């Protein structure tokens, strides 16, 4: 993998800086029509040159000037979005304390940042699409008894994420290693039992070899936790049980805003959905069912009925024959979820969180899946990280779903919530999912 300072400099740092100036030039043309006089344009470029130095530092801190930032499309979009918001704050402070540089640049600044964001996003996506090999990192798997076979399968299955397995290493390979340049080694947990192997790897790190713990690598690669090794100690080390007060306050404010907007949409849809549901299948318009919420509390959830008959106590499969034709449309468009905006306003649900399940299903899953009840640490949601990645219609799929739920609980933040919301909207408008 060509992952060095020259590549980062010529493919990311220099082009991004050039696009800063290109965005400024385009903003000047759009904002001032016929352009500025030479002296005014010079003033803009002088003032923004200082600002661009700060913006470039922000890009560096966000990891956007490293070719490895191109591994995920979502990482590109949300990393750049976060950096742009930070740069906006820096620019506001910069011009506030130096108001004589440019008079009232508020609209101009927003225009400049918007254009720059689009230009740099397009460039980074173009690099991601055309230089996949450049952003690929070579790795070796070291194990004693092939205990990393599952991880190898996942790396090969998700090759688009930028990792390639070059081979397996064992104790005999440590005597005369022939590793690829800039490669890394993924290690198992049982190295403490082999101090001589551990000492050898400790020496290798001085020659520039990177090392990853297989659990952490698995989690970073797939964005779900490594469920095979969950234990009480894992939860003590990885899950905070303290209240995130500021985060929870902002999250509740967002829930109320979406709840009010969603309630309006629900009320507008009610006459049409009620008529279609009644005309195509017997039964009530609304589907009301008990679900398990935060801390194991029971609440009633509301949905438009999409299946023939009344409420059921079984899992629903993707192509369940009980789903009506109208119900299929409501489920694909997510309109069947609109009555849940009532739950959002009531505080039973959040916009983002683990999907709430029926009480008897929860009790059964708690007996079959260790630590299943831990997903009730946070408030359930209308959409969530697990819902975007797996449809749970069986025990094995529910185990995979728990991996994503616990990953969300561990890494929950406003930025992560925003990513989930935007991805949900994408799936809705592209008719993906259920």
C-alpha positions as CSV (number, residue, x, y, z in Angstrom):
1,X,0.0,0.0,0.0
2,X,1.3,3.4,-0.9
3,X,0.6,5.1,2.4
4,X,3.3,7.7,2.9
5,X,3.7,11.4,3.4
6,X,4.2,12.1,-0.3
7,X,1.0,10.4,-1.3
8,X,-1.0,12.3,1.4
9,X,0.7,15.5,0.4
10,X,0.2,15.4,-3.3
11,X,-3.2,13.7,-3.4
12,X,-4.9,15.3,-0.5
13,X,-3.1,18.3,1.1
14,X,-2.2,20.2,-2.1
15,X,-5.6,19.6,-3.9
16,X,-7.6,20.5,-0.8
17,X,-5.7,23.7,-0.3
18,X,-6.2,24.5,-4.0
19,X,-9.9,23.8,-3.7
20,X,-10.1,26.2,-0.7
21,X,-9.0,28.9,-3.1
22,X,-11.1,27.6,-6.0
23,X,-14.2,27.8,-3.7
24,X,-13.3,31.3,-2.6
25,X,-12.9,32.4,-6.2
26,X,-16.3,30.9,-7.2
27,X,-17.9,32.4,-4.2
28,X,-16.6,35.9,-5.2
29,X,-18.0,35.5,-8.7
30,X,-21.4,34.3,-7.5
31,X,-21.8,36.7,-4.6
32,X,-20.6,39.9,-6.4
33,X,-21.8,39.1,-10.0
34,X,-19.3,41.0,-12.2
35,X,-16.5,40.4,-9.7
36,X,-14.5,42.6,-7.4
37,X,-12.0,45.3,-8.1
38,X,-8.5,44.0,-7.9
39,X,-7.8,45.6,-4.5
40,X,-10.9,44.1,-2.9
41,X,-10.3,40.6,-4.4
42,X,-6.7,40.8,-3.0
43,X,-8.1,41.7,0.5
44,X,-10.4,38.6,0.3
45,X,-7.6,36.3,-0.6
46,X,-5.2,37.7,2.0
47,X,-7.8,37.4,4.8
48,X,-8.8,33.9,3.7
49,X,-5.2,32.7,3.3
50,X,-4.7,33.0,7.1
51,X,-8.0,31.3,7.6
52,X,-7.2,28.5,5.2
53,X,-4.1,27.7,7.4
54,X,-6.5,27.0,10.3
55,X,-8.8,25.0,8.1
56,X,-6.0,22.8,6.9
57,X,-5.1,22.1,10.5
58,X,-8.7,21.1,11.2
59,X,-8.6,18.7,8.2
60,X,-5.4,17.2,9.6
61,X,-6.9,16.7,13.0
62,X,-10.0,15.0,11.4
63,X,-7.7,12.7,9.5
64,X,-8.9,14.0,6.1
65,X,-5.3,14.5,4.9
66,X,-4.5,10.8,5.3
67,X,-5.2,8.4,2.4
68,X,-6.7,6.0,4.9
69,X,-9.6,8.4,5.4
70,X,-10.9,7.1,2.1
71,X,-11.7,3.6,3.3
72,X,-15.5,4.3,3.9
73,X,-17.8,6.6,1.9
74,X,-19.6,7.5,5.2
75,X,-16.2,8.4,6.8
76,X,-15.5,10.8,3.9
77,X,-18.9,12.4,4.1
78,X,-19.3,12.8,7.8
79,X,-15.6,13.5,8.4
80,X,-15.8,16.3,5.9
81,X,-19.1,17.6,7.3
82,X,-17.7,17.7,10.9
83,X,-14.6,19.5,9.7
84,X,-16.7,22.0,7.7
85,X,-18.8,22.8,10.8
86,X,-15.6,23.3,12.9
87,X,-14.2,25.5,10.2
88,X,-17.3,27.6,10.1
89,X,-17.0,28.3,13.9
90,X,-13.3,29.2,13.4
91,X,-14.2,31.6,10.6
92,X,-16.9,33.3,12.6
93,X,-14.5,33.9,15.5
94,X,-11.8,35.0,13.1
95,X,-13.9,37.7,11.4
96,X,-15.5,38.7,14.7
97,X,-12.2,39.7,16.2
98,X,-11.0,41.3,13.0
99,X,-14.1,43.0,11.5
100,X,-12.1,45.4,9.4
101,X,-10.9,42.6,7.1
102,X,-14.2,42.1,5.3
103,X,-17.5,43.8,6.1
104,X,-20.3,41.5,7.2
105,X,-19.1,38.3,5.5
106,X,-21.9,36.2,6.9
107,X,-23.7,35.2,3.6
108,X,-20.4,35.2,1.7
109,X,-18.8,32.9,4.3
110,X,-21.7,30.4,4.1
111,X,-21.6,30.5,0.3
112,X,-17.8,29.9,0.3
113,X,-18.0,27.0,2.8
114,X,-20.8,25.4,0.9
115,X,-18.9,25.5,-2.4
116,X,-15.7,24.4,-0.8
117,X,-17.5,21.5,0.9
118,X,-19.0,20.3,-2.4
119,X,-15.7,20.6,-4.3
120,X,-13.6,18.8,-1.7
121,X,-16.3,16.1,-1.2
122,X,-16.3,15.5,-5.0
123,X,-12.5,15.2,-5.0
124,X,-12.3,12.8,-2.1
125,X,-15.1,10.6,-3.5
126,X,-13.3,10.6,-6.9
127,X,-10.1,9.4,-5.2
128,X,-12.1,6.8,-3.3
129,X,-13.7,5.5,-6.5
130,X,-10.6,5.5,-8.7
131,X,-7.7,4.7,-6.2
132,X,-9.1,1.8,-4.2
133,X,-5.8,0.0,-4.3
134,X,-4.0,3.1,-3.0
135,X,-6.3,3.2,0.1
136,X,-6.0,-0.6,0.7
137,X,-4.0,-1.7,3.7
138,X,-2.2,-5.1,3.7
139,X,-2.5,-7.2,6.8
140,X,-1.3,-10.6,8.1
141,X,-3.1,-12.8,10.5
142,X,-1.1,-14.3,13.3
143,X,-2.6,-17.2,15.2
144,X,-1.7,-20.5,17.0
145,X,-4.8,-22.6,16.0
146,X,-6.4,-20.7,13.2
147,X,-8.6,-18.8,15.7
148,X,-8.9,-15.8,13.4
149,X,-10.6,-17.7,10.6
150,X,-13.9,-15.8,11.1
151,X,-12.2,-12.5,11.0
152,X,-10.4,-13.5,7.7
153,X,-13.8,-14.3,6.2
154,X,-15.2,-11.0,7.2
155,X,-12.2,-9.1,5.8
156,X,-12.5,-10.8,2.4
157,X,-16.3,-10.3,2.4
158,X,-15.9,-6.6,3.1
159,X,-12.9,-6.0,0.8
160,X,-14.3,-2.6,-0.2
161,X,-13.4,-1.3,3.2
162,X,-9.7,-1.2,2.3
163,X,-8.0,-4.2,3.9
164,X,-6.4,-7.2,2.2
165,X,-5.1,-10.4,3.9
166,X,-1.7,-11.2,2.5
167,X,-1.2,-14.4,4.5
168,X,-1.1,-16.2,7.8
169,X,1.8,-16.2,10.2
170,X,2.8,-18.8,12.8
171,X,5.6,-19.2,15.2
172,X,8.0,-20.6,12.6
173,X,7.5,-17.6,10.4
174,X,9.0,-15.3,13.0
175,X,12.5,-16.5,12.5
176,X,12.9,-15.1,9.0
177,X,10.0,-12.8,8.3
178,X,9.4,-11.4,4.8
179,X,6.6,-8.9,5.3
180,X,5.3,-6.5,2.7
181,X,6.2,-2.8,3.2
182,X,3.8,-0.8,5.4
183,X,1.8,-3.9,6.3
184,X,0.2,-4.7,9.7
185,X,-0.3,-7.8,11.8
186,X,-3.6,-8.8,13.5
187,X,-3.0,-10.5,16.8
188,X,-5.0,-13.0,18.9
189,X,-5.6,-12.6,22.6
190,X,-3.5,-15.5,23.9
191,X,-0.1,-14.0,23.3
192,X,0.6,-13.7,27.0
193,X,1.0,-17.5,27.0
194,X,3.9,-17.1,24.6
195,X,6.3,-14.5,26.0
196,X,9.0,-15.2,23.4
197,X,6.5,-14.5,20.6
198,X,5.3,-11.3,22.3
199,X,8.9,-10.2,22.8
200,X,9.6,-10.8,19.1
201,X,6.6,-8.6,18.0
202,X,7.7,-6.0,20.5
203,X,11.0,-5.7,18.6
204,X,9.3,-5.6,15.2
205,X,7.3,-2.5,16.1
206,X,10.6,-0.5,16.0
207,X,10.8,-1.4,12.2
208,X,7.5,0.2,11.5
209,X,5.1,-2.8,11.6
210,X,1.7,-1.9,12.9
211,X,-0.3,-4.3,15.2
212,X,-4.0,-4.7,15.8
213,X,-6.0,-6.6,18.4
214,X,-8.4,-8.8,16.5
215,X,-11.4,-7.7,18.6
216,X,-10.8,-4.0,18.0
217,X,-10.0,-4.6,14.4
218,X,-13.3,-6.6,13.9
219,X,-15.2,-3.8,15.6
220,X,-13.6,-1.0,13.6
221,X,-14.0,-2.9,10.3
222,X,-17.6,-4.0,10.7
223,X,-18.9,-1.3,13.1
224,X,-20.4,-4.0,15.4
225,X,-19.0,-5.5,18.5
226,X,-17.3,-8.9,18.7
227,X,-20.1,-10.8,20.4
228,X,-18.2,-14.1,20.9
229,X,-16.2,-12.6,23.7
230,X,-18.8,-10.5,25.5
231,X,-18.4,-10.7,29.3
232,X,-19.1,-8.7,32.4
233,X,-15.6,-7.3,32.1
234,X,-16.3,-6.1,28.5
235,X,-19.3,-4.1,29.7
236,X,-17.3,-2.6,32.6
237,X,-14.6,-1.5,30.2
238,X,-16.6,-0.4,27.2
239,X,-20.1,0.7,28.3
240,X,-20.7,3.8,30.4
241,X,-23.7,3.7,32.6
242,X,-23.5,7.4,33.6
243,X,-26.1,9.8,32.2
244,X,-24.8,11.8,29.2
245,X,-26.9,14.8,30.3
246,X,-26.0,17.3,27.6
247,X,-26.3,14.6,24.9
248,X,-29.6,13.4,26.3
249,X,-31.0,17.0,26.5
250,X,-30.1,17.7,22.8
251,X,-31.4,14.3,21.8
252,X,-34.7,15.0,23.5
253,X,-35.0,18.4,21.8
254,X,-34.4,16.7,18.4
255,X,-37.0,14.1,19.3
256,X,-39.6,16.8,20.1
257,X,-38.9,18.7,16.9
258,X,-39.2,15.6,14.7
259,X,-42.2,14.5,16.8
260,X,-44.2,17.7,16.1
261,X,-43.3,17.5,12.4
262,X,-44.1,13.8,12.2
263,X,-47.4,14.3,14.0
264,X,-48.5,16.7,11.3
265,X,-47.5,14.2,8.7
266,X,-49.4,11.4,10.6
267,X,-52.6,13.5,10.9
268,X,-52.5,14.3,7.1
269,X,-52.0,10.7,6.2
270,X,-54.7,9.4,8.5
271,X,-57.7,9.8,6.2
272,X,-56.0,8.2,3.2
273,X,-54.3,5.3,5.0
274,X,-57.4,4.5,7.0
275,X,-59.5,4.2,3.8
276,X,-56.9,2.1,2.0
277,X,-56.4,-0.2,5.0
278,X,-60.1,-0.7,5.6
279,X,-60.9,-1.3,1.9
280,X,-58.2,-3.9,1.4
281,X,-58.3,-6.0,4.6
282,X,-60.6,-6.5,7.6
283,X,-59.3,-5.3,11.0
284,X,-58.4,-2.1,12.8
285,X,-56.4,0.7,11.2
286,X,-53.8,1.0,13.9
287,X,-51.7,-1.8,15.2
288,X,-51.2,-1.4,18.9
289,X,-48.7,-3.7,20.7
290,X,-46.7,-3.8,24.0
291,X,-43.0,-3.3,23.6
292,X,-40.0,-3.2,26.0
293,X,-38.5,0.2,26.5
294,X,-35.6,1.7,28.4
295,X,-34.8,-0.1,31.7
296,X,-37.3,-2.9,30.8
297,X,-40.4,-0.7,31.1
298,X,-43.4,-1.8,29.1
299,X,-45.1,0.7,26.8
300,X,-47.6,0.6,23.9
301,X,-46.4,1.3,20.4
302,X,-48.6,2.5,17.5
303,X,-48.3,1.6,13.8
304,X,-50.5,1.5,10.8
305,X,-51.6,-2.1,10.3
306,X,-49.8,-3.7,7.4
307,X,-50.8,-7.3,7.9
308,X,-54.1,-9.2,7.6
309,X,-55.7,-9.8,11.0
310,X,-54.9,-8.3,14.3
311,X,-51.7,-8.1,16.4
312,X,-49.4,-11.2,16.3
313,X,-46.9,-12.6,18.7
314,X,-44.4,-13.9,16.2
315,X,-41.5,-12.5,14.2
316,X,-42.3,-11.0,10.8
317,X,-40.2,-12.2,7.9
318,X,-39.2,-9.9,4.9
319,X,-41.7,-11.5,2.6
320,X,-44.3,-12.5,5.1
321,X,-47.4,-13.7,3.3
322,X,-49.6,-11.9,5.9
323,X,-48.4,-8.5,4.6
324,X,-51.1,-7.0,2.5
325,X,-50.5,-5.1,-0.8
326,X,-51.2,-1.8,0.8
327,X,-49.1,-2.9,3.8
328,X,-46.2,-3.7,1.6
329,X,-46.3,-0.1,0.3
330,X,-46.6,1.3,3.8
331,X,-43.7,-0.7,5.1
332,X,-41.4,0.1,2.1
333,X,-42.2,3.8,2.4
334,X,-42.0,3.7,6.3
335,X,-45.4,5.4,6.4
336,X,-46.5,2.5,8.7
337,X,-44.2,4.0,11.3
338,X,-45.8,7.5,11.3
339,X,-48.2,6.8,14.2
340,X,-45.1,6.2,16.4
341,X,-44.5,9.9,16.4
342,X,-47.0,9.8,19.2
343,X,-44.6,7.7,21.1
344,X,-41.8,10.1,20.2
345,X,-43.7,13.0,21.8
346,X,-44.7,10.9,24.8
347,X,-41.0,10.0,25.4
348,X,-41.4,6.2,25.0
349,X,-39.3,6.3,21.9
350,X,-36.4,8.3,20.6
351,X,-35.7,9.0,17.0
352,X,-32.6,6.8,17.1
353,X,-32.0,3.8,19.2
354,X,-32.4,0.0,19.3
355,X,-35.7,-1.4,18.0
356,X,-38.2,-2.2,20.8
357,X,-39.3,-5.8,20.9
358,X,-42.4,-7.6,22.4
359,X,-42.0,-8.6,26.1
360,X,-42.4,-12.4,25.6
361,X,-39.8,-12.3,22.8
362,X,-37.4,-10.3,25.0
363,X,-37.8,-12.9,27.8
364,X,-37.1,-15.7,25.4
365,X,-34.1,-13.9,23.8
366,X,-32.6,-13.2,27.3
367,X,-32.6,-16.9,27.9
368,X,-30.9,-17.7,24.6
369,X,-28.5,-14.8,24.1
370,X,-26.2,-13.7,26.9
371,X,-26.4,-10.0,27.8
372,X,-29.4,-9.4,25.5
373,X,-31.0,-7.2,28.2
374,X,-28.1,-4.7,28.0
375,X,-29.7,-3.2,24.8
376,X,-32.3,-1.7,27.1
377,X,-29.7,0.6,28.6
378,X,-30.9,3.4,26.3
379,X,-34.3,4.4,25.0
380,X,-35.5,2.5,21.9
381,X,-35.8,4.3,18.6
382,X,-37.8,4.7,15.4
383,X,-34.7,3.9,13.5
384,X,-31.3,2.6,14.6
385,X,-27.9,1.3,13.7
386,X,-29.1,-2.4,13.8
387,X,-32.2,-1.7,11.7
388,X,-30.0,-0.3,8.9
389,X,-27.7,-3.3,8.8
390,X,-29.8,-6.4,9.5
391,X,-33.4,-7.5,9.5
392,X,-33.9,-9.8,12.5
393,X,-36.4,-12.6,11.7
394,X,-34.5,-15.4,13.4
395,X,-32.3,-16.1,16.4
396,X,-29.0,-15.8,14.5
397,X,-30.1,-12.6,12.9
398,X,-31.1,-11.3,16.3
399,X,-27.6,-12.1,17.6
400,X,-26.1,-10.0,14.7
401,X,-28.6,-7.3,15.5
402,X,-27.4,-7.2,19.2
403,X,-23.8,-6.7,17.9
404,X,-24.9,-3.5,16.1
405,X,-27.1,-2.4,19.0
406,X,-24.2,-2.7,21.5
407,X,-21.9,-0.9,19.0
408,X,-24.4,2.0,18.9
409,X,-24.7,2.1,22.7
410,X,-20.9,2.2,23.1
411,X,-20.4,4.9,20.4
412,X,-23.6,6.9,20.7
413,X,-23.2,10.6,19.9
414,X,-25.1,13.3,18.0
415,X,-22.8,12.8,15.0
416,X,-23.6,9.0,15.0
417,X,-27.3,9.8,15.4
418,X,-27.1,12.2,12.4
419,X,-25.4,9.5,10.3
420,X,-28.2,7.0,11.1
421,X,-30.9,9.6,10.3
422,X,-29.4,10.5,7.0
423,X,-28.9,6.8,6.1
424,X,-32.5,6.1,7.0
425,X,-33.7,8.8,4.7
426,X,-31.5,7.4,2.0
427,X,-33.0,4.0,2.4
428,X,-36.5,5.4,2.4
429,X,-36.1,7.4,-0.8
430,X,-34.3,4.5,-2.6
431,X,-37.0,2.0,-1.4
432,X,-34.4,-0.2,0.3
433,X,-35.0,-2.3,3.4
434,X,-38.2,-4.0,4.4
